[in-house]
Amino acid sequence: MNPEGVPLQGRGYEGYPGQPGYPGQPTMVQSTIVNIVTEPPNDHIIWSLCCFVYSNPFCLGLVALIYSIKSRDRKMVGDLEGARHYGATARTLNIVSSVLVGLGILISIITISVIIQRLQEIYYYPGHGYYGN
């Protein structure tokens, strides 16, 4: 309750501190802090499950699944850096597993097509095969 004739603690309204243009006021730089919320790290659990079930060369799918579960556990505990590390390892193992399976399928297709072509040559042109007459 302030009667209009009595100033508050002997001072009038001086504006916000740090505003330019007020004599006798020091100029202050105001900073803004922005908290950027980063995305939680990926654990690649679905990809690891697919690599484990469908393509598991050299047990890489199993190892990737273990690292994905470790990444998910670290994320739940709040250790985001550890979760990122385990997630990156799981991603690398999944990539290697997928590439190996892709190469295996490609080599299998090429091998089967060459065998079929060779058998057709032997069957349709008996004199031109390995065991020609």
C-alpha positions in Angstrom: 0.0 0.0 0.0 1.8 3.0 -1.3 0.3 6.4 -0.9 0.9 8.4 -4.1 3.0 11.1 -2.5 5.6 8.8 -0.9 8.3 7.4 -3.2 9.3 3.7 -2.8 12.6 3.6 -0.9 13.5 7.0 -2.2 13.7 6.0 -5.8 11.3 6.4 -8.7 10.9 4.1 -11.7 14.2 3.8 -13.5 13.3 1.1 -16.0 14.9 -2.3 -16.5 18.5 -2.5 -15.6 20.9 -2.7 -18.5 18.6 -0.7 -20.9 20.6 1.8 -22.9 19.7 5.4 -22.7 19.5 5.9 -19.0 22.2 8.1 -17.7 24.1 6.7 -14.8 23.1 3.2 -15.5 25.8 0.7 -16.6 25.1 -1.0 -19.9 24.7 -4.7 -19.4 24.6 -7.3 -22.1 21.7 -9.7 -21.6 22.2 -13.2 -22.7 19.7 -15.9 -23.5 20.3 -19.5 -22.6 18.7 -22.0 -24.9 18.5 -25.6 -23.7 18.5 -27.8 -26.8 17.0 -31.1 -26.0 18.8 -33.7 -28.1 17.1 -36.8 -29.4 17.6 -39.9 -27.3 20.2 -42.1 -28.8 19.0 -44.9 -31.1 19.4 -48.4 -29.9 18.6 -50.1 -33.2 16.7 -53.0 -31.5 14.4 -53.8 -34.4 17.3 -54.0 -36.9 19.2 -56.1 -34.4 16.3 -58.5 -34.0 15.9 -58.8 -37.8 19.6 -59.5 -38.2 19.5 -62.0 -35.3 16.5 -63.9 -36.7 16.9 -63.7 -40.4 20.6 -63.1 -41.1 23.1 -64.2 -38.4 26.5 -64.7 -40.1 29.2 -65.3 -37.6 26.7 -64.6 -34.8 26.9 -60.9 -35.6 23.1 -60.6 -35.2 23.3 -61.9 -31.6 26.2 -59.6 -30.7 24.3 -56.6 -32.2 21.2 -57.6 -30.2 23.2 -57.7 -27.0 24.6 -54.3 -27.7 21.2 -52.9 -28.5 19.8 -54.2 -25.2 22.8 -52.7 -23.4 22.1 -49.4 -25.2 18.4 -49.5 -24.2 19.4 -50.2 -20.5 21.9 -47.3 -20.5 19.2 -45.0 -21.9 16.7 -46.0 -19.2 19.3 -45.4 -16.5 20.0 -41.9 -17.9 23.6 -42.5 -19.2 23.0 -41.1 -22.7 26.7 -41.1 -23.7 27.0 -44.8 -22.8 23.7 -45.5 -24.7 25.2 -43.7 -27.8 28.3 -45.8 -27.6 26.5 -49.1 -27.4 24.0 -48.0 -30.1 26.8 -47.0 -32.5 28.4 -50.4 -31.9 25.1 -52.2 -32.5 24.6 -50.2 -35.7 28.1 -51.1 -37.0 27.5 -54.8 -36.3 24.1 -54.6 -38.0 25.7 -53.0 -41.1 28.4 -55.6 -41.3 25.9 -58.4 -40.8 23.6 -57.0 -43.5 26.4 -56.5 -46.0 27.7 -60.1 -45.4 24.2 -61.5 -45.9 23.7 -59.3 -49.0 27.0 -60.5 -50.5 26.1 -64.1 -49.6 22.8 -63.8 -51.4 24.4 -62.2 -54.4 27.1 -64.9 -54.7 24.4 -67.6 -54.3 22.3 -66.1 -57.1 25.4 -65.8 -59.4 26.5 -69.3 -58.6 23.1 -70.8 -59.2 22.6 -69.0 -62.5 26.1 -70.1 -63.7 25.3 -73.7 -62.8 21.9 -73.6 -64.5 23.5 -72.1 -67.6 26.2 -74.7 -67.6 23.7 -77.5 -67.2 21.6 -76.2 -70.1 24.7 -76.1 -72.3 25.5 -79.7 -71.4 21.9 -80.8 -71.9 21.1 -79.0 -75.1 24.6 -79.2 -76.7 26.0 -82.5 -75.6 29.2 -82.2 -77.6 30.2 -78.8 -76.1 30.2 -79.7 -72.4 33.0 -80.8 -70.2 32.5 -84.4 -71.2 32.1 -84.0 -74.9 32.1 -87.0 -77.2 
